Amino acid sequence: MITEESVLTSFLLNSELADNLSLKQFTNLFPVTYRNNPLIKTLYREFQLERNTIRETVKANIIEECRKPEQWENLEDNMEVDDDIDEPYDEFEDNRLSLKQAISILSKAKRHMTYEIYRMNEDFNELFEGIENSKNELSDLVYGRIPKEGFGKDDAIDGLKALTKSCNDMLEINK
């Protein structure tokens, strides 16, 4: 009788694909100048020990994997069946919305968000306009174009304060 364990064991552990090498084959893997080195035998023994350890681990894993279906069957046998599973949950309150209620709430939220976006665009436009005006006024001062009504130290300070306030307002909005 072919079992899962026998198939896995024959394929993974007893097949031609296994890494069985003779000492001569192992030695021929090295460059010609090193083939007479006595440490090759030590390396070959280490290789065999490591291979055997891996094969034992694979064998243990095969046995463990093959036992899992048995463990599931044992668990299923010990589980109690809940006959009340299909009964409606009368004790819980139904908080679901009808389709009309959900559409109404979502359309109100959409209108609110549209208004908020419009208001924010207006605020941004005002801020940009204020920054642009302050920049133009300061640019006139840099190039020596003084307005007819005059431009004093207080006007420059007020312009810089207005520019700073506009910039700070812009930074606060972007947070």
Salt bridges, closest charged atoms under 4 A:
GLU5 OE2 - LYS59 NZ 3.67
GLU65 OE2 - LYS68 NZ 2.99
ASP94 OD1 - ARG96 NE 2.91
GLU116 OE1 - ARG119 NH2 3.14
ASP123 OD2 - ARG119 NH1 3.60
GLU132 OE2 - LYS135 NZ 3.30
ASP140 OD1 - ARG145 NH1 2.91
ASP169 OD2 - LYS165 NZ 2.85
GLU172 OE2 - LYS175 NZ 3.46
